Amino acid sequence: MSVKAAIVGSGNIGTDLMIKILRHGRHLAMGPLVGIDPASDGLARARGMGVETCAEGVEGLVGSPAFDGVGIVFDATSASAHVRNDEALRRARPGIRVVDLTPAAIGPYCVPPVNLEAHLDAPNVNMVTCGGQATIPIVAAVAGVARVHYAEIVASIASKSAGPGTRANIDEFTETTSRAIEAVGGAQRGKAIIVLNPAEPPLLMRDTVYVLSEAADTGVVAAAVEAMVARVAGYVPGYRLKQAVQFERIDEPLQIAGVGPVTGLKTAVFLEVEGAAHYLPSYAGNLDIMTSAALATGERIAQRLLQAQPEPAR
């Protein structure tokens, strides 16, 4: 048994997610791919793979037979479009489940290895951002063993891997990721920076995480980080530590805005994310971690929905 899923957004993220569902979906079955440009490469790719398509956006989807039986919708458009899309979907089917891959954050933030189980019944879950998916698990790992005063992340992605939707969401990226570092990662204060690197040939996604926490055993912190990296790599195979976790003791108080003067332990974690190259080349790790996290979330929600269904009469 499986749950029929639709994807709204036929750009890089939506197309990559479609391929992942087709190849790796266990509890999800690929329904329609929805876009607004009939000539888009994503819709053409979908038609070539035998997937239903709709080029009239969400309004066209909810009024078509393709919407029949859809239980989960993944939205891979933009933050502003998602607000309208969610409203249209709920008017058409109040109980629809939505996985939001934009920074709109209508529903609770969801980072699979940190808090997915707490939000399985939420009508709308937000996948934060690619940088958030890569770095918030690390902040949460440190927060699990020591109180985190401040966490700062820098996500560097290849310019070629950032499509129109990503570029339109740059401001929302920093705001949403910063809030999620606090709400999900457990930091008192969070900050996010994104870099679109124009280097040729394109570089793999790199993420740097700086965490300032209370004093703690560095061996315990390193073990927690390494264990979390292994958990994320379980659904994003290209996710890895670039080098050993680095530490620095902070004895002189540092003034952190909104937190105050603090001392303790500075932990620096350097990550690399290589994409699976389902749609874009392997340098697009930012694309891969976002769609992999969405797939993991959708699969678990679908499993929950299937478990809630009454058993057929014998």
Number of C-alpha atoms within 10 A of each C-alpha: 10 16 23 19 26 28 26 27 27 31 20 22 27 27 25 22 26 31 18 19 21 15 11 13 18 15 20 24 21 22 25 25 29 30 26 16 16 15 10 13 14 25 27 14 18 19 14 10 12 9 16 16 23 21 20 15 17 26 15 16 24 19 12 11 9 17 20 12 12 19 20 26 24 26 27 28 28 22 23 14 15 22 15 12 20 22 13 16 19 15 12 15 14 11 12 16 26 26 25 31 28 29 28 21 21 16 16 21 26 28 28 23 20 18 16 17 14 11 17 20 12 13 18 23 26 22 29 29 28 25 26 31 24 30 29 28 25 29 30 25 22 26 21 15 15 19 17 26 25 24 28 21 27 20 22 20 28 22 17 18 25 18 13 12 17 23 13 15 19 15 13 20 24 21 17 23 29 24 19 27 29 21 17 20 28 23 27 17 21 23 20 22 19 17 15 15 17 13 11 9 9 17 20 21 30 25 25 20 20 21 24 30 26 18 16 16 10 17 10 13 20 19 14 18 23 17 14 20 22 15 17 24 15 12 16 24 17 17 24 19 17 14 10 12 18 13 17 12 16 16 11 10 11 14 11 14 9 10 12 10 12 18 17 21 22 21 22 20 22 18 22 21 27 23 24 21 14 17 21 18 17 21 23 27 29 29 32 31 29 24 27 23 24 25 23 18 23 26 22 19 25 25 18 14 18 15 10 9 8 7 8 5 4 3
